Amino acid sequence: MECRAQVLTANFTEFQLATVFTFLIHEAAFFLSGLPSLLFERFGLFAKYKIQVRLPTFSSSSANANLSDLIQFIRR
């Protein structure tokens, strides 16, 4: 393990190592923090707390997106 650390510190700057490893730790923490809710949803444990009865259709989603775009255009 020390050999690998020496190779890394010999070939990369501290800034490069800190940037890469900070990014990797951040992404791992972000994914792992959402994993329980993904599993609960997958196994149906959130079913009794579900508010939305049906999923929105493509036409209603596109209508909402178009309305949002129109509002943003008018505001400018």
C-alpha positions as MATLAB code, in Angstrom:
seq = 'MECRAQVLTANFTEFQLATVFTFLIHEAAFFLSGLPSLLFERFGLFAKYKIQVRLPTFSSSSANANLSDLIQFIRR';
ca = [
       0.000    0.000    0.000;
       2.835    2.397    0.779;
       4.378    1.608   -2.590;
       1.185    2.678   -4.361;
       1.042    5.875   -2.340;
       4.642    6.662   -3.254;
       3.913    6.102   -6.940;
       0.897    8.404   -6.767;
       2.744   11.173   -4.923;
       5.720   10.860   -7.264;
       3.639   11.206  -10.432;
       0.910   13.658   -9.368;
       0.811   16.900   -7.433;
      -0.998   17.159   -4.115;
      -3.585   19.384   -5.780;
      -4.340   16.795   -8.469;
      -4.681   14.013   -5.922;
      -6.858   16.121   -3.629;
      -9.116   17.120   -6.525;
      -9.639   13.586   -7.823;
     -10.089   11.926   -4.445;
     -12.378   14.692   -3.153;
     -14.554   14.254   -6.232;
     -14.656   10.475   -5.797;
     -15.540   10.735   -2.103;
     -18.234   13.323   -2.840;
     -19.832   11.191   -5.546;
     -19.722    8.051   -3.393;
     -21.310    9.875   -0.435;
     -23.970   11.415   -2.688;
     -24.909    8.074   -4.243;
     -24.813    6.141   -0.986;
     -26.952    8.744    0.801;
     -29.722    8.236   -1.765;
     -29.436    4.468   -1.852;
     -31.814    3.752    1.075;
     -34.643    5.768   -0.465;
     -34.092    4.079   -3.831;
     -34.312    0.679   -2.163;
     -37.396    1.648   -0.134;
     -39.111    2.823   -3.315;
     -38.069   -0.303   -5.208;
     -39.430   -2.648   -2.533;
     -42.671   -0.688   -2.183;
     -42.081    0.525    1.360;
     -43.097    4.088    0.427;
     -46.358    3.009   -1.230;
     -48.613    4.063    1.633;
     -47.051    7.555    1.649;
     -47.462    8.107   -2.090;
     -49.315   11.333   -2.898;
     -49.368   11.185   -6.679;
     -51.801    8.476   -7.818;
     -50.721    8.270  -11.436;
     -47.642    9.213  -13.356;
     -47.884   12.263  -15.616;
     -48.231   11.558  -19.317;
     -45.860   12.888  -21.940;
     -48.443   15.363  -23.257;
     -49.122   16.880  -19.826;
     -45.390   17.056  -19.096;
     -44.677   18.772  -22.395;
     -47.562   21.204  -21.813;
     -46.109   22.099  -18.425;
     -42.651   22.524  -19.951;
     -44.047   24.764  -22.689;
     -45.890   26.881  -20.116;
     -42.726   27.187  -18.047;
     -40.758   28.248  -21.133;
     -43.412   30.827  -21.987;
     -43.317   32.285  -18.484;
     -39.523   32.538  -18.610;
     -39.703   34.232  -22.012;
     -42.278   36.766  -20.809;
     -40.233   37.607  -17.694;
     -37.230   38.634  -19.759;
];
